[in-house]
Amino acid sequence: MIVGVVDNNYIYWASLTKTNETEKNAAIFGEIAKGQFTSVSSLHCVLSNVSLTYAELKHWHRVEHRRNPSGMFYTYGTPDEHASLFGNYISKYPDEVRKKCLAREAEGAYFDVMHTYLEIISRYPENPLYYTQISEIIRIIQSDSYLLLSENIDIRQLYIQLQDKASERYNTYMTAVR
């Protein structure tokens, strides 16, 4: 799914494609790069039209591709070249992520680390301020979201548990400090 985001509440583009649809993804990125949109929507509204829920989307791997300060997505080339680069990047991304997953999994050693992270962030559920002590672990967990694409189902399921627990801890903390 490719989403053009205005801010935390609004989007101006959403499309659901396969990563190997290089030309289609390039064309989509070309439209997004032009930035000539006159209407916005919420991701929630769009998801309901494609039979997805926000809860399902929460467990998808997310890659952000941001404009630089000059408004460009890349530092060189034309918008059309940017679109082509993006289309090619997306088509190669799944293979790159699989390699990254294998490296991170370290022949099973990272599974134990993930269990340790889960144990640590699950401590002291009655103390919402504990979040401040585990926020760096949560940042590490968030940076490992590509593990949602691991070929190892145990890694994917454990990552989802980590993601859910991290979200729960954050929400509890924010409720307490408001």
Rosetta blueprint (number, residue, H / E / L):
1 M L
2 I E
3 V E
4 G E
5 V E
6 V L
7 D L
8 N L
9 N L
10 Y L
11 I E
12 Y E
13 W E
14 A E
15 S E
16 L L
17 T L
18 K L
19 T L
20 N L
21 E L
22 T H
23 E H
24 K H
25 N H
26 A H
27 A H
28 I H
29 F H
30 G H
31 E H
32 I H
33 A H
34 K H
35 G L
36 Q L
37 F L
38 T L
39 S L
40 V L
41 S E
42 S L
43 L H
44 H H
45 C H
46 V H
47 L H
48 S H
49 N H
50 V L
51 S L
52 L L
53 T L
54 Y H
55 A H
56 E H
57 L H
58 K H
59 H L
60 W L
61 H L
62 R L
63 V L
64 E L
65 H L
66 R L
67 R L
68 N L
69 P L
70 S L
71 G L
72 M L
73 F L
74 Y L
75 T L
76 Y L
77 G L
78 T L
79 P H
80 D H
81 E H
82 H H
83 A H
84 S H
85 L H
86 F H
87 G H
88 N H
89 Y H
90 I H
91 S H
92 K H
93 Y H
94 P H
95 D H
96 E H
97 V H
98 R H
99 K H
100 K H
101 C H
102 L H
103 A H
104 R H
105 E H
106 A H
107 E H
108 G H
109 A H
110 Y H
111 F H
112 D H
113 V H
114 M H
115 H H
116 T H
117 Y H
118 L H
119 E H
120 I H
121 I H
122 S H
123 R L
124 Y L
125 P L
126 E L
127 N L
128 P H
129 L H
130 Y H
131 Y H
132 T H
133 Q H
134 I H
135 S H
136 E H
137 I H
138 I H
139 R H
140 I H
141 I H
142 Q H
143 S H
144 D L
145 S H
146 Y H
147 L H
148 L H
149 L H
150 S L
151 E L
152 N L
153 I H
154 D H
155 I H
156 R H
157 Q H
158 L H
159 Y H
160 I H
161 Q H
162 L H
163 Q H
164 D H
165 K H
166 A H
167 S H
168 E H
169 R H
170 Y H
171 N H
172 T H
173 Y H
174 M H
175 T H
176 A H
177 V H
178 R L
